[in-house]
């Protein structure tokens, strides 16, 4: 980022680094759900889903990386070859709001 990297450079599928960060955020949430034990399954799933968006994240988490990219000007509206924007890959409405805020704060 310090060297002026193009944050909107897309791969062969049209995915930018922001697409990838949000895709990995989604995958990590799904893995957490898969790894849960059957005891108290439904109650635990609801608790986990409600807590995922509000829990503290470490600085290397996909969500933190996505916020960093948005704050440094990664475009939230670029569509990949499937027609998906990075926000289309984000299952967490709170994270979507945060990304929009980071992006808008950068443009001011």
C-alpha positions as CSV (number, residue, x, y, z in Angstrom):
1,X,0.0,0.0,0.0
2,X,2.8,2.4,0.9
3,X,4.4,1.9,-2.6
4,X,1.1,2.8,-4.4
5,X,-0.1,-0.7,-5.3
6,X,-3.2,-0.8,-7.6
7,X,-5.9,-2.1,-5.2
8,X,-8.3,-2.6,-8.0
9,X,-6.1,-4.9,-10.1
10,X,-8.3,-7.9,-11.0
11,X,-7.3,-11.5,-11.6
12,X,-8.4,-13.7,-14.5
13,X,-11.9,-14.1,-12.9
14,X,-12.2,-10.3,-12.4
15,X,-11.7,-10.6,-8.7
16,X,-9.9,-7.8,-6.9
17,X,-8.1,-8.1,-3.6
18,X,-11.3,-6.8,-1.9
19,X,-13.4,-9.6,-3.5
20,X,-10.9,-12.2,-2.2
21,X,-10.8,-10.8,1.3
22,X,-14.6,-10.9,1.6
23,X,-14.8,-14.3,0.0
24,X,-12.3,-15.6,2.6
25,X,-14.3,-13.9,5.4
26,X,-17.4,-15.8,4.3
27,X,-15.5,-19.1,4.1
28,X,-14.1,-18.7,7.6
29,X,-17.6,-18.1,8.9
30,X,-18.8,-21.3,7.2
31,X,-15.9,-23.3,8.6
32,X,-16.8,-22.1,12.1
33,X,-20.4,-23.3,11.6
34,X,-19.2,-26.7,10.1
35,X,-16.8,-27.3,13.0
36,X,-19.5,-26.9,15.7
37,X,-20.6,-30.0,17.6
38,X,-24.1,-31.4,17.4
39,X,-24.9,-30.7,21.1
40,X,-27.0,-27.6,21.3
41,X,-26.4,-27.2,17.5
42,X,-29.2,-24.7,16.7
43,X,-28.9,-22.5,19.7
44,X,-25.1,-22.3,19.2
45,X,-25.5,-21.5,15.5
46,X,-27.7,-18.6,16.3
47,X,-25.3,-17.3,18.9
48,X,-22.4,-17.7,16.6
49,X,-24.1,-16.0,13.6
50,X,-25.2,-13.0,15.8
51,X,-21.7,-12.6,17.2
52,X,-19.6,-12.9,14.0
53,X,-20.2,-9.4,12.9
54,X,-19.6,-7.7,16.2
55,X,-16.7,-9.7,17.6
56,X,-13.3,-8.2,17.8
57,X,-11.1,-9.3,14.9
58,X,-7.4,-9.6,14.7
59,X,-5.5,-7.4,12.3
60,X,-4.9,-10.2,9.9
61,X,-8.5,-11.4,9.6
62,X,-10.1,-11.2,6.1
63,X,-12.6,-8.6,7.5
64,X,-9.7,-6.4,8.8
65,X,-7.9,-6.7,5.5
66,X,-11.1,-5.8,3.6
67,X,-11.5,-2.7,5.8
68,X,-7.9,-1.7,5.2
69,X,-8.3,-2.1,1.5
70,X,-11.5,0.0,1.5
71,X,-9.9,2.7,3.6
72,X,-7.1,2.9,1.1
73,X,-9.4,3.3,-1.9
74,X,-10.3,-0.2,-3.1
75,X,-13.4,0.2,-5.2
76,X,-16.5,-1.4,-3.6
77,X,-18.4,-1.3,-6.9
78,X,-16.1,-3.2,-9.3
79,X,-17.9,-6.3,-10.6
80,X,-16.1,-9.6,-11.3
81,X,-16.9,-11.8,-14.3
82,X,-19.8,-13.3,-12.3
83,X,-21.2,-9.7,-12.0
84,X,-20.5,-9.6,-8.2
85,X,-19.2,-6.6,-6.4
86,X,-17.1,-7.1,-3.3
87,X,-20.2,-6.2,-1.2
88,X,-22.2,-8.9,-2.9
89,X,-19.7,-11.4,-1.3
90,X,-20.2,-10.0,2.2
91,X,-22.8,-11.8,4.3
92,X,-22.4,-9.5,7.2
93,X,-24.5,-6.3,7.0
94,X,-22.4,-4.7,9.8
95,X,-19.2,-5.3,7.9
96,X,-20.9,-3.9,4.7
97,X,-21.7,-0.7,6.6
98,X,-18.2,-0.5,8.0
99,X,-16.7,-0.9,4.5
100,X,-18.9,1.8,3.1
101,X,-17.9,4.1,5.9
102,X,-14.2,3.4,5.4
103,X,-14.5,4.0,1.7
104,X,-16.4,7.3,2.1
105,X,-14.1,8.6,4.9
106,X,-11.2,8.1,2.5
107,X,-12.8,10.1,-0.3
108,X,-13.3,13.1,2.0
